[in-house]
């Protein structure tokens, strides 16, 4: 629980640009009460960034806050977060049609209020990021979720949609914070609210593409051919096969380096099975590589040893 906080000349300016720390001509003291029916947590602020998780409230809301890196943070700096489903007394009502991204009749419905207070002044690489389980009975289709922030100044009012629309996954909504460098003053309360713009349009993410099926392996049989004579009458065949494949088989070979060792016919047809005919020409060895259109290959070795005259 927090005591009352008094803010005078220093204004908290969390605007669409999310640059904080400024001053004004008409300071106004704002005395919100301590957040009631709440949960609190305190954790370190580090150069690398960190995450703080609050305990669930009775509605099921349990805010997790992501802190950006703070390269020049003072050692021992901490952040205390408090969450509540009830707005502290003294804060303005969540309202405002200005800067509203939607049009039409919309009701901003708060889910949870968040107070953030740093023990030392700190500049972070970005705003605070939030995620939370949705309250029981929530209807994500009723409208998108956003984060609003409260500049404390002469005429304080919530700055709507500083983050969002949130991404709903299952029963959790998450927000990606802006990356603009942001300065938070020491011992100064910063207020946020996660809300649903009931009646606003909810964007539907595109369906995930279906994964491409993994092709069956390409095989050749036999994997080696041996010849003891040359000529067409001594030709042999081998088969290329790939279950479920209906594309073309092609081949490359090393059997014609000038003096042909063997010639290879084109495939007899498309998959899943096709035959190739190999005709020996002269003594030597070579390799035939069969290709499919999936990028798979398989090889056949060829050896020709002339032990008797052949018939061409």
C-alpha angles and dihedrals in degrees: 000000000000131000119232116290126215121206119184128153095002112080127198105226110190101163134154086285088049096218110150132199119059141132137233143195099244109050115195126197111228116193110187115179121244111282109265130214089018148143125224138195134180124203142160126278109221139186090245097047129250146210130239123195125199125209119258119271122218090270091057094252112140115169121215113195125202118207121204120228117284106203096186098037117150112245112260095024112152137188121217116201126192125186130193139164088221122074115237112253110259097037117112120255115265102258142120137120093205114106088011108150094207132062132218131042109339131170117204106218116191117223100180139351120221129199118196124191127177122206092217134022108272137179114212133191095248141346126293114283122214141199132171142167110258118249117265111276095022118153110211089189091064092077144318124284125239142173120236126193131203121230107203107219146110093312106017117199133157116270102222128218099009084151129023168326084241123227113243115209114176104314097336129090120203133188130205110220123225113259097223111127109260131195121210119195122228119265092000120131115235116195129207134170130198108214143169119234094218109206095025122121117270115213115224114221115233114261116264112255115254112253115252112251116251109249121237114254120273111238135184128206125230098020092204137036126199126195130189097183138031133237141070093286089065096050119134133195135220129192129230115203138179120170113236094010118126100170130101127285118217132181140212123191147178093222097106107053092148101295102055116238092183141341124231124209124220117265115284091233145319127305157311084064131003135166130227124199120217120197118194117229110168142350117292144078133263143160131244118204119199119205135196126196091255092071095257124135139188129186138221121197119218126201124183119191115174108215096152139018117280133212115237 
